[in-house]
Amino acid sequence: MTFPLPFQAGSHSSWTGAREAQPRAGSQIARLLALYREQGPHSDQQAAQVLGLPLASVCARRSVLLARRQVEHKGYIPGVGTAKQSTWGIR
């Protein structure tokens, strides 16, 4: 299964970077989906730590799953100070 990655129109280097990231994106999406399935809801920060991925990658991969209606917002957990972190899980 492939997931299109965004790139800046007219930019060869952006297109090349998106094309080269494609295999990683697919495996990262699969890993994130497996995490939700096997361990339940996680915040993006928790998922990044468990999977050993940058937070930006987890956010991008979760957004794909959200757009495909495979995951949904599950609630909140305490964050830093008074902030709350959203948790995401299988729909």
Sequence and secondary structure as in RCSB ss.txt:
>XXXX:A:sequence
MTFPLPFQAGSHSSWTGAREAQPRAGSQIARLLALYREQGPHSDQQAAQVLGLPLASVCARRSVLLARRQVEHKG
YIPGVGTAKQSTWGIR
>XXXX:A:secstr
        TT HHHHHHHHHHHHHHHHHHHHHHHHHHHH  EEHHHHHHHHT  HHHHHHHHHHHHHTTSEEEEE
EEE STT EEEEEEE 
